[in-house]
Amino acid sequence: MKNSEISDWLDQKEAEGVDVSQIVLPDDLSYEEDPDETIYYKEINPCGILCKGNHPFSTVERFGHWYFSRGQDKRAGIHSSDTQWHWRLFTKDKALAVETARSHIE
């Protein structure tokens, strides 16, 4: 498994006693690194591939030994711009990350 800047940063924050489960990544990390792999992705998009509106989705991406589960809850509805339905979770537990993602979209 290659070194991940995001994984290293999360490890450092965790060592400092920070609860990283809901942490927001700094912008320089958020856009700098692609995930090592995408474990899960599901989107509710009845409009079709050309629609540019917001759609509920859930994804789990792996960065080193951390899993980033995030999305927009299905209760937001199609084309919702209400950010109260956005959610995220950092965890080292792959099963928990996938279960959380599925619970928000299925």
N, C-alpha and C positions, 0 to 999 in steps of 0.2 A: 504494500500500500504506500503510495507516494505521500510526501509531506504536503499538507494543506495549510495555507496561511489562516484560513477560517478556523480549521480544527485547532491549530496552535493557539490562536487568539482566544477561542472558547476555553481551551485547557487552562490558559493563563488566568482568565477571569474566574473560572471555577476554583482554581488554586487560591485566588484572592478572597474566596468566600461569597462570590456573587452568584445569585440564582440565574443561570443562563437560559433557563427553559423558555422565557419570554423576551429575551434580550433583543434589541435592535442592533444589527451590525452597523459599524461605521460605513459611510458611503464609499470610502476608498477600498474596503473589503467587499462590499456588496456587489460592486460592478466589475471587480478586477479578476475574479476567479470563477471559472465554470465548475459545476459539480463534477465529482469523479464519476458519478452515475445517477441516473434517474430511476428510482425504484418503483414509483407508482405515479400515474397521472390519469385524471379523469376530469372531463369538462362537460357541463350541461349546455349544449349549444344547438337548439332546435332550428336556429336561423340558417345555418350553413357556414361553410368555411370563409365566405367573403364578408360576413358580418363583422363590423368593427366595434360593436357594442360590448359591454362587460357581460361576462357569463360566469356563473358559479363554477369553481374548479377546486381541485385538491391535488397536491403534488407532494412527493417525498423525494428529496435529493440527498445524496451522501457526499459529505466533505470530510475526507479522512475517516475517522471513526465516529463522527457525529452525523446524525440524520436531521435534516431540516424539513419539517412537515409544515405546509402553509397552504393558504387558499382563501377563497371567498365562499362562505357557507351557502348551501342551496336555498336557505330561507331568504336570502337577499333577493332572489328572483332574477329574471332575465333583464339585462341592461341596467342593473342597479349601480349607482355610483356612491351608495351609502357605505362608508368605510367601517361602520360599526360591525359589519358582518365579516370583515377580514380577520384572520386568525393565523397564529404561527406557534411552532413548538420546536425547540432544539432538544434532542435527546440522544443518548448513546444506545438506546433500545430500539432496534429496527422494528420489532413487532408492534411496539407502542406507537411509533411514528406512522406506520401503515394503518393501524387500527384507528388512530385519531383522524387521519386523512379520510378514510372511508366513512367514518361517523359524520363528517361534515358534508358529504356529497351524496351518500346513498340513502 
